[in-house]
Amino acid sequence: MSIYRYPVVVEGEGTNYGAYVPDLPGCIAVGDSSEEVLSLMRGALRMHLAAMVKDGDPIPEPSAPEALHLVPGVETVHQLEIEVGVQV
């Protein structure tokens, strides 16, 4: 098992929220609330990293949250810690 901690950017309002991991292109989630999108992102991030590990792809170092260029008042950053266990 390996533990990964990545920043996740969340944007949205009302019942339209999206999230993405800047360090992992294509790792996204959408939901009706910020809580739902973060829950869905946890699963998306776990599957994305597990596929990378299984395929032998290099896992990029996570960006520092303070280094991300966010749209003020629109985007927020959260840290998600994911445990990935893959048998190769």
N, C-alpha and C positions, 0 to 999 in steps of 0.2 A: 504494500500500500504506500502511496505517495500522497502528500498533502500539497495542494497548490492554493495560492491566495492571489486573486486577480481583482483589479478595479472594474466595476461595472457601471456604465453610464445609463441613467434612467431619464427619460423625458416624457412629458405628456400632461394631460389634464382631463378632468371629467372621467369618462370611461374609456379613454384611449391612451394607453401607455406602451412605450417601447423601451427595450434595453439592449445594449450591445457591449461587447468586450473589445476595447480598442486594440488589444494585443493579439486577438484571435479573429481575423476577418471571417465573417460568415456566422459567427456565434451570436445569435440574436434571439429575442423573445418578445412577444406582444401579449398584453393582457388588459383587463378592465380596471385595474388599480395598480398602484406602485407595489403593494404587497403581493398581488398575484403575479405581476411581471417578474419580481425578484424570485419568487418561488419557482416559476417556470424557467427562469434563467439558471437557477441552481442545477436543474436537470439538464438543460441544454449545455451548460459548461461541463458538467460531468461527462456527458456523452461525447462532446467535442474532444476533450482531453483524453478520454479513454481510447477513442479512435486514433488520435495522434500517437499515443504510446504503443498501441497495437501495431500500427503501420510503421513504427520506427522513426516517425518524424520528430525533429527537434522541437522541444517545448520552449517557447520564447520566455525570457525573463519578464515578469510583470512590470508594468510602468508604475512609477510612484504616482499616487492619486493627485498630488499637488502639481505634477508636471503636465497633467491633462489640460487642454484648452477647452473649457466648457462655456456654453452660452449662458451667461448669468440670468437667473430667474427662470430658465427653461430646463436646463440639465442639472442633475445632481449625481454625485459619484458615491458608490457604495463598495465595500470590500466583501467579496464572497470567498470563503474558504471551502475547498472541495477536496474530498478524499477519493482517490482513484486507485482501484485495484484491478489490474489486468494480467491475465496469464498469457505469456507470449509463447 
